[in-house]
């Protein structure tokens, strides 16, 4: 029938026909009809409109979709394509993998392919256990149609559409790949259970390429202060490079701390792949799985742990007594003394030493508390976060923001009675500058604090989910944060603005560490992978693989030659990465392809490793709770 009459009515008919052909998957007919419309009416606008005005991916009939092997084959093809796609779009496409896996599994169960469904789960379920452990455990028990109806997770997926927002280009890549590879089984599931919305910016906890490019072009003064570089007659190329990129802000003089640092540097043990550090491991017994965090003082004389019953326990290792032969026998009573402190009204999630005599704690009650070890008292409570606080970090340069008080860029109250400065040993109201620290919270922000001000000086906002970890740059001018949104951000302290965005993890980030020269940032987390980033370019230098559980802590040796990692798999790993360090921007690879070596992994019997820390003399400290059920 000739569609003449009013132009608007004709356009509506054409839209209806095009939608019908698209819905049924008649791609050749759809293309021919578009060409006919353009040839007959010259209406290129309608053709362009119909090509982009789709809110969903459409499907077609596949005669082989009833075969159970098609499900596994389709998923493998799709997964391999996602993993091999460009980094700038891979994080968006990864968001499609998990719901696709779940629906393929449930379809096999619903069609009574029970053996194939179990095989499918055993083959691919492990890929998602680190991030969706609870859901995967429940789905493993779903093997019949009746069990689908009884499972809350399964019914949630089956009765609701999974909403995703992809950038326009990522959306086009996905659509073209599925059509060109004739993956009609996946297309049918996506059409039935997904709502995919093309957008200029993704909102799936990810970041656009424009944002990543903008942040990557900002200047970062990654080098150390000249005063922080050991005094020598000659300098290495890396040390001269650090001087070229030194911070424009002056470093304050700290004579008291400087003397001890110089003594530590003189007695520092050189490390390499053939000269490994001594490791001092603190195991806490009878914690009844209640230990949530732990930290060790720089001189290894004290250990402080936070518990889920709101208690904080300090162990004074310096008071350890030994027998005449310098040994402690098996039957001798434990010589360590401990003290319990209480002030928080909920679980304590983070502790951090400021020097050897002071420490900070934070937790569920949204407060940060400053403690004095000698008097065993809580002196200050810092409030500002809206939700629980997950992590704390102390600035290595305690007074790098001292100019704030003089130039008015931040309100720093310097009259807090006789509160001693934790690191400097002076008074907060005197001429000495205060100590600075940062916090990370469930409220999606990190905040900068000083010991003499109960309110935050800076709020670092930009993450799309919990900020799990925070770490100061060695020169104190930047703060790095890792988040559940799988990103790492670098923030400038002076302005509070993000200057770097690093994407590459496939699960939340739980640990960060800077190299001593300030050039390299290491990140690790729930995907069991350690990534190394070049801060001058935001590019990933490499990935370290070897852990079998969440990586809880990272630290570089004082000379920067080794990287230590501690994991919930009960191991402390040492990595040799320094030989592949980039010296200039031109030497930095585009992505993670350089080789990094696992030197050695030290296993505990039943102790997940919560913390690793190098002292200035390159003694490696590590700690964790004894867990009888740990394997």
N, C-alpha and C positions, 0 to 999 in steps of 0.2 A: 504494500500500500504506500502510495506516495505521501510523504509527510510534508504537505504544503500548508497553507493557511498562515496564521500569525507566526512571526519569527520566534517569539518567546515560547509558544507551544511546541514549535519544531525543535528548539533547543532542549526542552524538557524531555521530549521523546528520545532524542539522541543520547541524553544523559542516562535515561533509563536503560536503553539498549546497551550502552557501554558498561554500565554497572552490572548488568546481567551477564554479559560476556566475561567481564573480569571476575565476577563471583564464581562462575562455572569453570573458570580456568581456560577458556577458549582463547588462548593468547594470539594465535594467528588470525582468527576471525576478528578479534578486538583490534589488532593492528591494521587489518584491511579496512575495517569500518572507519577507523580514525582517518586513514588515507582518503577514503571515499568522502568523508565529511569535509576534509580540507580541500579536496579537488572540486567538490560541488559548490561549496559556499565560500571557500577561502578563509574559513573561520579557524585560524591557527590558535586564537585565544582559547577556544573551547578545548582543543586538543591539549594544550599546555595545562589548562585547568584540570582536566581529567587525569593527567599524569601525576599531579602532585596533590590533588584534593582527595586523598585517601587516608582514613584514620586507622586502617587495619591492613594487614597482609591477607591476601585472598588465597584460596586453595583450589585444587582440582582433584578429580577422581584418579586414583592410582590403582590399577588392577592388582598390584602386588602388596598393597598395604595390609592385607589380612595375614601375610606370612610373618611369623614372629621374628625371624632373623633380620627382617628389614629394619626393625626398631633399633637393634644394636648397631647395624651397619650405618644407618642414617645418623645416629648419635656420634659414632666415631668420626665420620666424615665432617660433621658439623663442628665437633670439638677440635679436631686437628686444624680446621680452617680458622677458628677463633684464635687458637694459640699461635698460629703463624701469621696472624694479621699484624698490621703496623701498631706500634706501641700507643700511638696517640688515639687509636680507636679500640684497641684491645680491651681496655678497662670497661668500655661501654658494652661491648659484645659479650664480655664475660658474665654480665648481669643476666643474660638470656640463658646461660648454660644450666644453672641449677633448676629453675622452673621447668625447663625442657626435659631435663633428666627425670624429674618427679612425675611429670605427665606421661612420659613414655613408659615408666615403670608401672604406673597405675593403669594405663591402657592395657598392658600385658596381663595384669591381674584381672581386670574387668573382662577381658576376652578369654579368660580361663587358661592362659598359657603360664601356669604356675611355675613349672620348672625353668622356663625361659626367663620369667620375672625374677626368680631367685638368682639365677645366673647373671642376669643384668645388674642386679643390686650388688652382688659380690664383686663383679668386675669393675663397676664404676662408682659405687657408693663411697668408697674410700677417698675419692677426690674432694668430697664435700664435708667429710666428718670434722675437719678442723674448725669449720665455720658454722655448720648446721648439725652438730653432734646429736642434739636432742631430737630434732626432727628425723634424722636418718635412723636413729635407734627405734623410733616409733614406726617408721615406714617399713623397717625390716620385718616387723611382725604382721604387716598387711600382706596376706597371701591369698585371700579369698574375697569374693564380692561382699560377703557379709562383714568381713573385717574392714573393708573400705568404709562401710557405713558406720562402723563403730569407732573409727579413727578420726580424731578431731583434725589432725593435720591433713589427712587424705580428703576429708570432706571440705575443708577450707579451700584446697586447691581445686576440687571438682565443682564446687558450687559458686566460685567467684572467679572473676577475670583478673589475671595478673597484669597490673598496670606498669608499663615501662615508658620512660621518655628517653629517646635517643636523638642525637644530633642528626640533622638532615642527611649528612654524608654517611654516617654509620647506618642509618635506616636504609638508605639506598643500597649500601654494600650488602646488608643482610638480605634484603628482598631479591636482589639480583643473584646472589649466591644460591639461595634456595630454589629459585626458578631455573637457573641455568644448569644446576646439578640434579634437577628433577626430584628433589626431596619432598615429594608430595605428602608423605606421612607427617613430616615436621610442619609443613604448611597447614595441613588440616588441624593439627593440635594448636598451632599458633592462632589460626583463625577462630578456633572455638574457645580457647581459654585465655588468650592474651588480648590486651589493648595496648598497642604500641603507638605512641604519639611522637611524630617528628617535631623537632624543635631546634632553634638555633643553639640552645644550651641544654645540656643534659642535666636532669635533676635526680639521678639515681645515686646520689652520694659521690658523683664524679665531677670533673672539672673540664671545661672546654679547652680546646687547643689554643684558642686565642688567649685565655688566661695564663696557660702554661708558658706560651711564648712571651707574653708581656712580662711576667715575673722573671723569666730566664734572661731577659735583656738588662735588668737592673744591675748596677754595680754592687759588688759585695767585697768589702775589705777583709778578705779571709786571713790575711797574714797576722802574725803576732806583733806585739810591741817590741821595739828594739831591746827594751829592758828585759823582756821575757826570754830572749835568746841567750843561751849561755855565753859568757864572755870568753872570747878566744882571740888568738892572734890572727887566725885565718878562718874563713867561713866556707861552708859547702855551698854548692849551687842552690840547693833547696832553701838554705837559710838566707842567702842573698835575695832569693825570690820572695821570701816572706817579708823582708825589709821593704821591697818594692811595693808590696801590697799592704803595708802596715796601716793600722787604723789612724785616721786623722785626729782622733781624740787623744789628749795626753793621758798617760797612765800616772796615777798617784804614787808617791814614794811610800813604801811600807818597809821601813828598816827592820822591824822586829821579825816579820815573816821572811824577809829576804835572806837574813842570815841562816835561818834553818833550811830554806830552800837550797841555798848554795852548798850547805853541808850535805844535804841529801843528794844533790847532783854529783858531788865529789865521790860519794860512796855508791853511786848507781851501778848496778850490774848490767853490763852490755848483753843484750839478748839477740838471738838469731835463730834460724831454723835448726841449728846444731847446738845451740846453747839456750836451753829452755829455762824458764823461771822456776823458782821454788814456789810451791802452792801451799797456803795455809787455809785449810777448810774447817769452818765452824759448823758442826751439826747440832741442832737443837732437838733434844729428846723430850718425849712426853708432852708434846704440844697438842695432841689429840686433834690434829688437822685444823687447829685454830690459828696458826701463824699465817699472817697475810703479807707481811713485808719485813725486811731486815736491812740493816746498814752497819758498816764498820767504820771506825774512826781512822784517820790517816795514819796514825802511829800504831794501829792494830791493838791498842790497849783496851778498847771498849767495843761492845756489840750491843745494838739496840734493836728490839723487835716489836712489831705491832700485832695485836691479836683481835680476833673478831668479837671478843667479849668486852671491848673498849679498853683493855689493859695495854700498857707499854712496859716492857721488861728490859732492864739494862744489865748486861753482864760485864763485870770488871775483870778483864783478862790479866791486867797488870798485877793483880793481887794473887795470881796463881802461885802456889807453893809446891816445891819439889823436894825430893829426899836428898840425902847427902851425895848420892852419885849423879844427881841431876836428872833422875828419872822418877816417874810416878808409877807405882805398882798397880796391878789390876784391882786389888781389894781396897786400895786407899780411897777414902771418901773424896768426892769431887771438890777440888780446891776453888772452883769459881764461885764468886758471890754474885747474887742477882738482886735487883730491887724492882718492885712493881710500882708503877705510877698510874694514876687515874685522873682524868679530867674530861676526856671525850665522852659523849653520850651515845656512842655507837661504835661499830668496827673501825679500827685504825688501818688505813690502806697504804700509808707511806710514811717513812721516817728518813731523815737526812741529817748528817752531822754538819755542824758549822765549826770547824776546828776540831779539837779533842774534848772540850769541856761543855759544849753547847750542842743542842740538836733541835730539829723541827719535827712535828708530827701533824698529820692531817688525815681526815677520814669522812665517814658517813655523815657526821653532824655539820659538815660544810665549814668547819673552822680549821685554821692552822695555828698551832701552839708552839711557842718558844720555851724550851726547858733548859735549866742549868743542872748539869750532872752533879756537881759538888753539893749543892743545896737541895737537889732532888725536888725542885719546885717549878711550877709553870708560871712564867712571868707575864706573858702577853698572849692574847687570843686575837688572831687576825680574821676578820669576817668580810665577805664580799661575794663569794660564789653562791649560786642559787641551788646547786645540787652537790652530791658527794664529790670529794676531791680524790683523784686516783694517784697522783704522783707529785713529787717535789724535786727541785734541783737548786743547788746553791751556786752562785756566781763564783768563778775562779778568781776574778778580780773584784774584790769586795766593794771597792768604791769607784767603779768606772762611771757611775752616774753622779758623782759628787757635784758636777757642774749644774745639775738640775736645781739645786737649792739656790745657786747664785744667779742663774739666768731666768728663773721664774717659770721654766717649762714644766715643772711639776711641784706640787705642794708637798714639801718635805718638812715635817715637824721634827725639829731637833731638840725638843725639850721633853724627855721622857724620864725625868728624875735622874737616878744614877744607874740606869740600865747600861750594862757593859756591852761594848761592841764585841760580838762573839769571836771574831778572828783577830781583830787588831788589838784587843785588850784595853782599849780606851773607853771613854764614856760617850754615849750617843749624843749628849749635849755638849761635848767638848769639841776640840778641833779635829778629832778623827772622824772620818766618814763612816756611815753605817754599812752593814752587810746587806747584800741583795740576794733574793731568791725568787723562784718562779714556781707556779702551781698549774696543774692540769686537771680538768674537771669534766663531769658528766654533762655540764651545761654547755658543752661545745666550745669553751674558751680556755685559754691559758692566761695567767695574770702575773704581773711583775710586782714584787713587794720589796720594801726595805724594812730592816728590823726596827727602825724608829718611827714607823708610820703604820697605824692599824688598818689603813685603807690602801687598796692597790694603786700603784703608780701608772700602770699600763694594762690595758685589756687587749689581748690578741684574739680577734674574732674572725672567723672565716671557714673553719672546718664545718662539715655537714653532719658530724656525729661526735660521739665522745672523744675527748682528747685524752689518750691513754698514758702518754709519756712526754716528758719535757727535758731539755738539756741545754746548758749554756755553751756558747762558742768559747774557745780558750781565751780570746781577747775580750770577752764580756759584752761585745756590742751587738750580738745576735742571740736569739733563742730559737731552738729547733723544737718542733712538736710533731708527734705521731698520733694518728687517729684511727678510730674504727672505720672511718670512710676510706681507709687503705692508702691514704696520702701522707706525705711528709712535707711540712712547710718550714721555711726559715723566715724569721721575723726580725726586723730591725728594731732595736730597743729604743733608739732615739725618737722614732716616728710612730712605732707601733704597727707599721705596714709590713705585709708579706713581700719578700724579695725573691724567694725561690719556692717552687712547687715541684716535688718529685713524685712521680707516679710509676708504679711498677709492681707493688705488692698485690696479691690476689686475696688477701685477708687483712684484718686489722693489724696495725703497727703497735708493738708493745715495748720496744727498746731502741735507744739511740745512743750514739757515741761519736765524738769528734776526735780526729787525729790530733796529736799535740801541736802540729804546725798549723792547724785550722783549715787545711785544704780539703780534707776528706770527711764525709759524714757517713757513718754506718747505721743502717736501720734493719730491724728484724721484727718478727712477730708471729702471728698465728698461722702463717703459711709455711713455717719452719725454715724460711729462707732468709739469709743475710744479704742485703744489697749494699753496695758501696757507691757513693755519689760524689762527683766532682763539683764542688760548690761554685767554681768559677764559670761552669757551663750548664749546671743542672743535669748533666748527663750521667747515666749509670755506667760505672766502670766494670762491674762484674757482680756475680751472684755466688755466694758461698753455700754449698749444699752439703748436708751431712747430719743435721739434727733430725730427730724423729718425733719431736713434740714442740710445743710453743717455746720460743727463745725469750727468756725473761730478762736477760741483762747482757750488756756489751761493754767492753772497755779496751782502749788501746794502751799498750805499754808506754812508759814514760818517754822512751826514745822513739816511739812510733813504729817499731819494727814488727811487732806482733799484735794481733787482735785476739782477745779472749771473749768467749761467749759461754753463757750458762743457760741451761734449758731444763724444762720439766721432764725431759727424758732421763734425767739423772746424770748428765755428763757436763764436764767443762772442756771446751774445745779450744785449741790454739791454732791460729791461721797465719800463714806466711803470705802477705799480700804486698809488702813494701817494694819488692823488685819491679812490680808493674805500675808503680805510682806514676801518674802523668806529670811531666815537668812544665808543660806549656799547654795552652788551649789546643794547639794543633795536634798534640799527642793524644788527645782524648778521643776514644772511639765513640761511634754513634750509639752503641748499645753494649749490652753485657755479653762480651765474647772473650775477654782476656782471661787467662788462666790464673787461678788462685789456689793455693795448696793447703789442705788440712794437714798440719804437722802431726798433731797427736790429740787424741780424745781420752780424757780421764773419766772413768765411770765410778759412780758411787754405788753402794749396794741397794739402798732403798731411800735415797734422798734427792728429791727434785731441787735443782739449783735455782735459788731466788736471786742471788746477787753475785757479781764478780767485780773486783776493783783492784787495779794496780796501785801500789804506793809509789812515791817519787823515787824510791830506790829499786823499783821493779820487782818487789815481792807481790805475788798475786794472791789476793784474799778472795775467798768464796764462802758462801754460806747457804744453808737451807735446813728444812725440818726433816727429821727422820719420819718416814711414813711406812708403816708395816704393810699397808696394802699396795705400795708402789712396786711396779714391776719394770 
